[in-house]
Amino acid sequence: MTASRSFLGRCAESVQLWVGQDCALCGAESGLEALCSDCRSNLPTLPEACPQCALPSPGGEVCGTCFRKPPHFDGTAALWRYEFPCDRLVQALKYRARISLAVYFASCLASRPLPEVDLVVPMPLHRRRLRERGFNQALEIARALAHQRDWPLGPRVAVRLRYTVPQLGLPYAERTRNVRGAFACPLDVSGTRVGVIDDVMTTGATLNELARVLKRAGASRVDNFVIARTVPM
């Protein structure tokens, strides 16, 4: 998908938001919402979770893994479990450029008690992946969230240096090696509280590497705001 096609897609989605649209999951009329009320109620909620990595944790306490080996990020807020039908929504945005879902995701995040941040930073795409897809889904969500929460947006704070193979299917140790050195932060973010936006958090290796780079650039705190969290069975 080219950037121009992505722009046209955003224009079409904007029109849909004003005149009404069909539910992104079942196709029923959903008015000005991306999902109908029935589909919204069927999204897979997360159980009580560790405030740092968003994996299930009794009482919402810091989990044993984060306690023993704290990640570079300080917290994670996730909307849903990454399973049906949430996975279909993420894929519709990511691969079919249904941009209205980015606005919907941002609205859902904005309704949560998120920690205050000084800067919203989308998970960057490598320029090759950006050419292939035509847009960065994380940037679309970040742009909408920054607008809704009146937070500054930093689309160029982090850059992706290396084109990495998809993390899906890689063992955990290989995922960590795969993204090591993949990012850079060319700006001084000393003392800044950063909110990183991504669509799906699986093992957290990519987000952890980006947080490491942001901390080295001076960030005082890094929180992840993600749409979905993969929960081990």
N, C-alpha and C positions, 0 to 999 in steps of 0.2 A: 504494500500500500504506500503510495507516495504522500508527501506532506500536503500537496494540494487536495488529494482525495480526503485526507484526514480533515482538512479545513472545511471542505464541503459537507463532510459527515457531521461536523460540529454544528454547522449552520442548520442542517436538516433536523438534528436533535433539538436545537433551540426552538425551532418552530413547533415540534411535537410537544415541548414543555408548555407552550402557551395554548395550543389548541386541543391538548389531550392526547393520550397515547394508549397503547395496549400494554398489558402486563408483560414484562420481559421474560417471565417464566411460563405462564399458562396462556397468554394471548387474550385474556379477558380485558374488557375496558377497565382502565385504572385511573381515568381522569388525568390529573396533573401529577400523579405519582408514578414512579417507575414500576412499582409492583402493586398488585391488588391487595386488599386487606387479608384475604385468605393466604396468599403466598407469603406475605410479610410475617404472618403468625407461624408459618412452618419453617422459617429459617432456623438452623441448628444453633441454639445458644451454647455458650461455653459454661461449664460448671465453675465453682469457686476456683480461682486460679492464682498462681504465683504472681505477685505484682511486677516481678522482674522479667520473667520469660513467658508468662501467660499460659503455662501448662497447668493442668489440674493440680490443686494443692488444697488439702483439708483446711478449712477456715480461712482460705485466702492468704496463707502465710508464705513466706519465702521458701521455695522448695529446697530439698537437700542438695540438688545439683548446683543451684545458684549460690547456696550458702558455702559449699565446699570450694567452688571455683567460680566466683562472680564474673559474669560477662562484662564487656566494656560498656554496654548500654545500662542505663539505670532503671528503666521500666518499660513495660509493654502493655498497650491497650489494644485488644483485638475485639472485633464485633461478633464474629461467629466462628464455629468450627468449619474447617475446610472439607466439607462433604456435601452430598446432594441435599438441597438444590443450590447451596451457596456457590459450589464450584462452577455451576453453569453460569451464574451471574458474573463471576470473575473472568471466566473465559469469554463471555459475550462482550465485555469491555475490552479485554486484552487482544482478542483475535478477530472480533467483528466490529470494533470501534463504535460500540453503543455508548456514546459519551454521556448520555443522560444518566447512566449508572454511576459515573464518577461523581456527579452532583448528588445523587442519592446516597452513595457511600459516604461522602463528605458530610451530608446532613445527619446521617446516623452517628458518625464520629462526633460531630459538633454537639449532639444531644447528650453525650456521655460526660462525666466529670473528669475531663482530661486535665493533666497538670498544665499550668501556664508555661508557654515557651516564648522565646524572643525571636525565633526564626523557624520557618517551616521549610524543610529540605526534602525534596523527592528523591527516592532511590534512582540514581542516574543509570541511563542506558549507554552502552557503547555506541559510537556513531554508526557502526555497521548494523547493529540491531535496530537502531533508530531508523536507518534507511529502509530496512526490511519491513518494519511495522508501520512507519509513517508518523508515529506519535509515541509518547511515553505515558503509559496509563497512570503511573505514580504521580507524574507531574499534573495530569488532569485532576486527580483527586486532591493533590496538594493545593492547586490553584483554587479549587472550590472551597476547601477547608479554610485556607488563609483568608478568603473573602468573608466567609460566614463567621469566623472567630476574630476577624480584624487583626490577624497576625501577619507580620512581614513574610514574604515568600522569597526564598533564596534558590532559584532554579539553577544557578551556576556555582553554588558554594562547593559542591562535590562533583567530581568528574570521574568517569570510568576510563581507566588507562588501558586495560586489557580486555580483549574479547574472550570471554570464558564460555566453556561449554555449559549447557543447562545443568543446574544442580540436581534436578529431578532424576532419581535413579542412582546417584552416586552415593557410596558409603559415606558415613559422617566424616571420617578422617580425610577422605579425598575431597569432600566439600570444603573443608577448612583450607586445604592446600590450594584448591581450585581458585579461591577468591583472595588468597594472600597476595597483597600488593596490587590488587585490582583497582583501588581507588586512590584519589588524591584530593586534598583540600587546599587549593591555591590561595585562599583568603585567610586572614587572621580572624578567628572567631573567639578570641579570648574572653572568658567570662560569660559566654552566650549559652543560654538554654536552648537546645536544638530539639525539634520534633521531626523525626524522620518518617516519611510516608512510604509505605509499600503495600502491595496488594495481598501477598500471601507470605506468612512466616512458617517455614518448615522446620529445619533444625536450628535456624537462627544464625548460621555461619556467615551469611552475606551481611546481615544487619550488624553482626558483631564486628566484622572487619571494617565496615563503614564507621561504626561508633569508635573503633580504635583510632582511625584516621582523624575523625573529628576531635577526639580528645587530645590527640597529639597537636592539633592546630589550635588548642586552647579552650574548646568547649567545656563549660563547667558541668553540664548535664546533657545526656542524650536519652530521649524517650522515643520508643517506636510506636507509631500509630498505624495499625494494619487492619485490613478488612477481614482476613481469615487466618486462623491458626490451625496447622495440622496437629491433631492430637493422636499420639500413638494408641493403637488398639490394645 
